[in-house]
């Protein structure tokens, strides 16, 4: 399956691995808490990562759920559930 090439972006971050970007974001998050203990951090991080992941992949494939599911390694039903959870499906798509 080929992935359509997007337009070149001049404002891209350097090729820092995603893992390092997440680590830095968490470091800043903990700093901003000012010593407060977070709660439900695992759920928070997954939700914060999952929504833009779904949005970006769906845009990449022009809304084609079958292609998006294949790229994400999910079955289409699971993808639809996650799209619904994050508010990416409107009422017409819920049927």
N, CA, C and O of each residue as an XYZ file, in Angstrom:
380
protein
N       0.858     -1.173      0.000
C       0.000      0.000      0.000
C       0.898      1.227      0.000
O       1.784      1.345      0.846
N       0.684      2.124     -0.920
C       1.489      3.337     -0.946
C       0.771      4.439     -0.174
O      -0.458      4.500     -0.133
N       1.562      5.289      0.423
C       1.030      6.396      1.203
C       1.240      7.663      0.391
O       2.345      7.913     -0.089
N       0.188      8.469      0.229
C       0.346      9.687     -0.554
C       1.360     10.620      0.098
O       1.399     10.750      1.322
N       2.172     11.261     -0.722
C       3.162     12.207     -0.215
C       2.469     13.529      0.082
O       1.727     14.056     -0.747
N       2.719     14.053      1.268
C       2.154     15.349      1.599
C       3.110     16.433      1.112
O       4.247     16.158      0.729
N       2.628     17.648      1.135
C       3.451     18.769      0.712
C       4.629     18.910      1.668
O       4.498     18.607      2.854
N       5.785     19.367      1.170
C       6.917     19.580      2.062
C       6.584     20.653      3.094
O       5.964     21.668      2.776
N       6.994     20.419      4.300
C       6.704     21.357      5.379
C       7.999     22.003      5.847
O       8.942     21.315      6.241
N       8.036     23.313      5.802
C       9.233     24.030      6.212
C       9.349     24.137      7.726
O      10.432     24.391      8.254
N       8.232     23.942      8.424
C       8.237     24.134      9.873
C       8.359     22.820     10.654
O       8.015     22.771     11.835
N       8.838     21.769     10.012
C       8.987     20.490     10.694
C      10.048     20.571     11.781
O      11.065     21.248     11.630
N       9.795     19.871     12.873
C      10.809     19.739     13.904
C      11.936     18.877     13.358
O      11.767     18.158     12.373
N      13.065     18.959     14.000
C      14.162     18.097     13.571
C      13.728     16.645     13.728
O      12.718     16.352     14.368
N      14.484     15.767     13.152
C      14.130     14.347     13.131
C      14.355     13.689     14.491
O      15.005     12.647     14.579
N      13.828     14.288     15.533
C      13.920     13.730     16.872
C      12.957     12.554     16.969
O      11.797     12.673     16.573
N      13.418     11.420     17.488
C      12.507     10.279     17.625
C      11.286     10.633     18.475
O      11.379     11.399     19.434
N      10.155     10.065     18.107
C       8.909     10.315     18.826
C       9.067     10.032     20.313
O       8.540     10.773     21.143
N       9.780      8.981     20.653
C       9.999      8.607     22.053
C      10.640      9.769     22.826
O      10.246     10.061     23.954
N      11.626     10.423     22.212
C      12.297     11.541     22.866
C      11.361     12.738     23.004
O      11.409     13.455     24.004
N      10.522     12.952     22.015
C       9.562     14.051     22.096
C       8.545     13.812     23.209
O       8.172     14.741     23.925
N       8.102     12.572     23.351
C       7.166     12.232     24.427
C       7.847     12.414     25.781
O       7.260     12.979     26.704
N       9.075     11.938     25.897
C       9.822     12.070     27.154
C       9.940     13.546     27.552
O       9.716     13.902     28.709
N      10.291     14.394     26.592
C      10.434     15.824     26.871
C       9.092     16.449     27.253
O       9.029     17.278     28.161
N       8.033     16.059     26.571
C       6.703     16.570     26.901
C       6.291     16.170     28.316
O       5.687     16.959     29.043
N       6.621     14.945     28.696
C       6.299     14.496     30.056
C       7.135     15.241     31.090
O       6.639     15.584     32.163
N       8.383     15.488     30.773
C       9.247     16.241     31.690
C       8.649     17.631     31.933
O       8.599     18.100     33.071
N       8.204     18.278     30.871
C       7.586     19.604     30.991
C       6.272     19.512     31.764
O       5.975     20.362     32.603
N       5.490     18.474     31.475
C       4.207     18.279     32.169
C       4.424     18.170     33.676
O       3.736     18.830     34.455
N       5.386     17.333     34.088
C       5.661     17.170     35.515
C       6.178     18.467     36.120
O       5.817     18.810     37.246
N       7.008     19.181     35.399
C       7.506     20.465     35.885
C       6.339     21.428     36.122
O       6.278     22.103     37.149
N       5.418     21.480     35.159
C       4.279     22.389     35.263
C       3.307     22.015     36.378
O       2.530     22.854     36.833
N       3.348     20.769     36.814
C       2.499     20.358     37.938
C       2.990     20.957     39.246
O       2.241     21.020     40.222
N       4.231     21.392     39.272
C       4.755     22.041     40.472
C       4.739     21.173     41.706
O       4.446     21.656     42.800
N       5.048     19.901     41.549
C       5.089     19.010     42.701
C       3.785     18.284     42.989
O       3.752     17.384     43.829
N       2.711     18.660     42.306
C       1.433     17.969     42.477
C       1.528     16.577     41.869
O       2.187     16.388     40.847
N       0.883     15.617     42.483
C       0.871     14.255     41.949
C      -0.192     14.138     40.853
O      -1.350     14.490     41.075
N       0.190     13.653     39.691
C      -0.817     13.463     38.629
C      -1.689     12.257     38.950
O      -1.322     11.406     39.760
N      -2.832     12.198     38.312
C      -3.669     11.004     38.448
C      -4.086     10.551     37.059
O      -4.242     11.364     36.148
N      -4.263      9.271     36.910
C      -4.684      8.675     35.637
C      -3.755      9.084     34.487
O      -4.214      9.343     33.375
N      -2.468      9.138     34.761
C      -1.498      9.604     33.776
C      -1.451      8.712     32.542
O      -1.350      9.207     31.420
N      -1.523      7.410     32.742
C      -1.472      6.486     31.608
C      -2.622      6.769     30.641
O      -2.417      6.877     29.432
N      -3.819      6.885     31.182
C      -5.008      7.181     30.375
C      -4.864      8.522     29.656
O      -5.205      8.649     28.480
N      -4.359      9.513     30.376
C      -4.172     10.840     29.818
C      -3.213     10.812     28.630
O      -3.510     11.370     27.574
N      -2.068     10.164     28.804
C      -1.064     10.121     27.741
C      -1.605      9.385     26.523
O      -1.440      9.850     25.394
N      -2.245      8.247     26.739
C      -2.792      7.505     25.595
C      -3.836      8.324     24.850
O      -3.858      8.335     23.620
N      -4.689      9.000     25.582
C      -5.720      9.811     24.945
C      -5.099     10.971     24.172
O      -5.525     11.276     23.058
N      -4.106     11.609     24.753
C      -3.455     12.748     24.104
C      -2.697     12.334     22.844
O      -2.588     13.121     21.904
N      -2.179     11.123     22.818
C      -1.437     10.646     21.656
C      -2.390     10.060     20.614
O      -2.203     10.259     19.414
N      -3.404      9.343     21.074
C      -4.296      8.633     20.157
C      -5.090      9.581     19.259
O      -5.230      9.324     18.063
N      -5.604     10.663     19.818
C      -6.434     11.569     19.022
C      -5.670     12.166     17.836
O      -6.164     12.080     16.712
N      -4.492     12.765     18.028
C      -3.793     13.291     16.857
C      -3.287     12.198     15.920
O      -3.156     12.426     14.717
N      -3.001     11.018     16.457
C      -2.599      9.898     15.603
C      -3.733      9.547     14.646
O      -3.519      9.426     13.440
N      -4.929      9.386     15.182
C      -6.092      9.055     14.352
C      -6.384     10.163     13.349
O      -6.634      9.897     12.173
N      -6.351     11.386     13.812
C      -6.656     12.529     12.947
C      -5.654     12.622     11.789
O      -6.040     12.851     10.643
N      -4.382     12.444     12.097
C      -3.339     12.555     11.077
C      -3.431     11.431     10.056
O      -3.321     11.670      8.853
N      -3.630     10.206     10.531
C      -3.715      9.068      9.609
C      -4.965      9.178      8.742
O      -4.913      8.900      7.544
N      -6.092      9.584      9.338
C      -7.311      9.734      8.543
C      -7.137     10.798      7.468
O      -7.630     10.632      6.353
N      -6.442     11.890      7.786
C      -6.183     12.922      6.780
C      -5.259     12.385      5.694
O      -5.446     12.679      4.513
N      -4.278     11.610      6.089
C      -3.309     11.056      5.148
C      -3.982     10.182      4.098
O      -3.586     10.184      2.932
N      -5.007      9.433      4.518
C      -5.684      8.508      3.599
C      -7.007      9.075      3.075
O      -7.817      8.347      2.501
N      -7.215     10.368      3.277
C      -8.424     11.009      2.750
C      -9.709     10.467      3.344
O     -10.739     10.432      2.671
N      -9.658     10.039      4.614
C     -10.856      9.550      5.293
C     -11.189      8.092      5.040
O     -12.206      7.603      5.532
N     -10.367      7.389      4.291
C     -10.620      5.983      3.981
C     -10.313      5.128      5.215
O      -9.152      4.902      5.555
N     -11.366      4.663      5.869
C     -11.208      3.918      7.124
C     -10.509      2.579      6.929
O      -9.765      2.142      7.806
N     -10.729      1.938      5.824
C     -10.078      0.652      5.570
C      -8.565      0.829      5.471
O      -7.801      0.063      6.058
N      -8.143      1.842      4.725
C      -6.701      2.112      4.604
C      -6.114      2.557      5.933
O      -5.015      2.141      6.298
N      -6.841      3.403      6.660
C      -6.359      3.880      7.961
C      -6.192      2.708      8.928
O      -5.189      2.621      9.637
N      -7.168      1.817      8.954
C      -7.097      0.652      9.840
C      -5.875     -0.196      9.507
O      -5.194     -0.688     10.407
N      -5.600     -0.368      8.223
C      -4.434     -1.164      7.810
C      -3.136     -0.498      8.256
O      -2.237     -1.173      8.759
N      -3.030      0.799      8.080
C      -1.823      1.524      8.491
C      -1.626      1.435     10.001
O      -0.502      1.271     10.476
N      -2.723      1.543     10.753
C      -2.644      1.534     12.209
C      -2.531      0.127     12.799
O      -2.202     -0.032     13.975
N      -2.803     -0.881     11.987
C      -2.774     -2.249     12.498
C      -3.977     -2.577     13.359
O      -3.890     -3.381     14.287
N      -5.102     -1.948     13.045
C      -6.357     -2.179     13.767
C      -7.373     -2.775     12.806
O      -7.258     -2.627     11.589
N      -8.377     -3.458     13.372
C      -9.460     -3.827     12.472
C     -10.372     -2.614     12.324
O     -10.348     -1.712     13.161
N     -11.159     -2.591     11.280
C     -11.958     -1.408     10.956
C     -12.970     -1.082     12.055
O     -13.239      0.088     12.324
N     -13.522     -2.098     12.681
C     -14.477     -1.869     13.772
C     -13.831     -1.161     14.955
O     -14.428     -0.263     15.547
N     -12.614     -1.564     15.298
C     -11.890     -0.918     16.391
C     -11.560      0.522     16.019
O     -11.669      1.423     16.851
N     -11.159      0.737     14.777
C     -10.874      2.095     14.330
C     -12.119      2.967     14.463
O     -12.043      4.083     14.977
N     -13.258      2.467     14.005
C     -14.506      3.241     14.087
C     -14.851      3.564     15.536
O     -15.305      4.669     15.833
N     -14.640      2.616     16.435
C     -14.908      2.846     17.862
C     -14.027      3.976     18.391
O     -14.497      4.854     19.115
N     -12.754      3.948     18.025
C     -11.818      4.967     18.496
C     -12.134      6.331     17.864
O     -12.035      7.360     18.532
N     -12.507      6.341     16.597
C     -12.896      7.592     15.955
C     -14.115      8.189     16.651
O     -14.187      9.401     16.854
N     -15.065      7.345     17.014
C     -16.263      7.782     17.728
C     -15.894      8.343     19.101
O     -16.394      9.394     19.502
N     -15.013      7.633     19.821
C     -14.603      8.067     21.166
C     -13.981      9.458     21.143
O     -14.158     10.244     22.074
N     -13.260      9.751     20.080
C     -12.562     11.038     19.992
C     -13.354     12.091     19.224
O     -12.854     13.188     18.976
N     -14.585     11.762     18.848
C     -15.459     12.732     18.197
C     -15.153     12.990     16.736
O     -15.492     14.052     16.213
N     -14.512     12.030     16.061
C     -14.163     12.205     14.653
C     -15.233     11.657     13.707
O     -15.118     11.824     12.493
N     -16.254     11.018     14.232
C     -17.355     10.538     13.390
C     -18.586     11.375     13.699
O     -18.941     11.562     14.863
N     -19.237     11.879     12.652
C     -20.474     12.618     12.901
C     -21.651     11.644     12.901
O     -21.468     10.445     12.690
N     -22.823     12.145     13.130
C     -24.008     11.296     13.257
C     -24.243     10.448     12.016
O     -24.658      9.295     12.138
N     -23.990     10.982     10.829
C     -24.235     10.237      9.595
C     -23.286      9.036      9.504
O     -23.645      8.016      8.915
N     -22.095      9.141     10.070
C     -21.121      8.053     10.010
C     -21.377      6.967     11.042
O     -20.771      5.898     10.971
N     -22.260      7.217     11.998
C     -22.477      6.278     13.090
C     -23.400      5.123     12.725
O     -23.526      4.165     13.487
N     -24.026      5.204     11.601
C     -24.983      4.155     11.195
C     -24.277      2.870     10.825
O     -24.929      1.890     10.462
